[in-house]
Amino acid sequence: MIGTIRAFGAFWYDFIVGDDWVVALGVLLVLAITYAVSRITDAPVWWIVVVTVAILLPLSVFRATRDRR
């Protein structure tokens, strides 16, 4: 039973975090920030996630290609 639970947790960790924990942490933080800002203001804040992902994605690709050299 413990092995099954451990395998289940390992699957979700690998699925969510994957190869780059920086991107996973960045997305988690930006979702929390977007939620907090949406509670403070009535302005649309969906663009915060889009801008952050547009920054994190090239950063992740750069880091992945840099490590292979």
C-alpha positions as CSV (number, residue, x, y, z in Angstrom):
1,M,0.0,0.0,0.0
2,I,2.8,2.4,0.9
3,G,4.5,1.7,-2.4
4,T,1.3,2.5,-4.3
5,I,1.0,5.8,-2.5
6,R,4.6,6.6,-3.0
7,A,4.3,5.9,-6.7
8,F,1.2,8.0,-7.0
9,G,3.0,10.9,-5.3
10,A,6.0,10.5,-7.6
11,F,3.8,10.5,-10.6
12,W,2.2,13.8,-9.7
13,Y,5.5,15.4,-8.7
14,D,7.0,14.4,-12.0
15,F,3.9,15.6,-13.9
16,I,3.7,19.0,-12.2
17,V,7.3,19.8,-11.6
18,G,8.8,17.8,-14.5
19,D,12.3,18.9,-15.5
20,D,12.3,22.5,-14.4
21,W,11.2,23.3,-10.8
22,V,11.8,27.0,-11.4
23,V,8.9,27.1,-13.9
24,A,6.6,25.1,-11.6
25,L,7.4,27.5,-8.7
26,G,7.0,30.5,-11.0
27,V,3.6,29.4,-12.2
28,L,2.5,28.6,-8.6
29,L,3.6,32.1,-7.4
30,V,2.0,33.9,-10.3
31,L,-1.3,32.2,-9.8
32,A,-1.2,33.2,-6.1
33,I,-0.3,36.8,-7.1
34,T,-3.0,36.9,-9.7
35,Y,-5.5,35.7,-7.1
36,A,-4.4,38.3,-4.6
37,V,-4.5,41.1,-7.1
38,S,-8.0,40.1,-8.3
39,R,-9.3,40.3,-4.8
40,I,-7.9,43.8,-4.4
41,T,-9.0,45.4,-7.7
42,D,-11.9,45.0,-10.1
43,A,-9.6,45.3,-13.1
44,P,-8.9,42.2,-15.2
45,V,-5.7,40.6,-14.1
46,W,-5.6,37.5,-16.4
47,W,-2.7,39.1,-18.4
48,I,-0.4,38.7,-15.4
49,V,-0.3,34.9,-16.0
50,V,0.2,35.3,-19.8
51,V,3.1,37.7,-19.3
52,T,4.8,35.5,-16.7
53,V,4.5,32.4,-18.9
54,A,5.8,34.3,-21.8
55,I,8.9,35.2,-19.7
56,L,9.3,31.8,-18.0
57,L,9.1,29.7,-21.2
58,P,12.1,31.2,-23.0
59,L,14.0,31.2,-19.8
60,S,13.3,27.5,-19.3
61,V,14.4,26.7,-22.9
62,F,17.5,28.8,-22.5
63,R,18.4,27.0,-19.3
64,A,17.8,23.6,-20.8
65,T,19.9,24.2,-23.9
66,R,22.7,25.9,-21.9
67,D,23.0,22.8,-19.6
68,R,23.5,20.5,-22.5
69,R,26.6,22.3,-23.9
